[in-house]
Amino acid sequence: MILSMPPIGPLRKALSILCLFALMGCGNFPAAQVSGRDIPTAYFVFFEKGSAKPVAGSDKVITDLSHFMKAYGDLNVDIVGHIATDEAEVTSLDVARAAAVQRILLDKGLMQNRMRVAGKGLSESVSDQAGGDFLADRRVDIMVVVLPQVRIAPAPSPN
């Protein structure tokens, strides 16, 4: 299932860029404190030029994410594919990249209803902030979404 997603806000884009730099070795993954536990807020998978094949080492990122999602059933993910300007001629590559990550997560036993897939094309380029490195745009952003905790009350007694 491919879903359209609303445009990314400036704050979320800044967070995405920060996360991208963290992945590229400029710091640690950001985390949020939710229900007393640290939740990574984003994962990144990078791709070969013109391809929906992840670069070497990406399997560790996806495996870590799958373990985390299995441990916490209240987490879903938005999987958003991107392309670099030198790949603009490749039709639907952004969606193909996001779908490739989704397939890997499905193969690891996660349910499809815990994932939303979308493509953003060139609309959220970050290569200019990353010093012109197109690898920064050949990516899939995986944003962790925490489902609200739902408490089910017992049915009222029939008095």
Secondary structure, 3 states (H helix, E strand, C coil): CECCCCCCCHHHHHHHHHHHHHHHHHCCCCEEEECCEEEECEEEEEECCCCCCECCCHHHHHHHHHHHHHHCCCEEEEEEECCCHHHCCCCCHHHHHHHHHHHHHHHCCCCHHHEEEEECCCCCCCCCCCCCCHHHCCEEEEEEEECCCCCCCCCCCCC
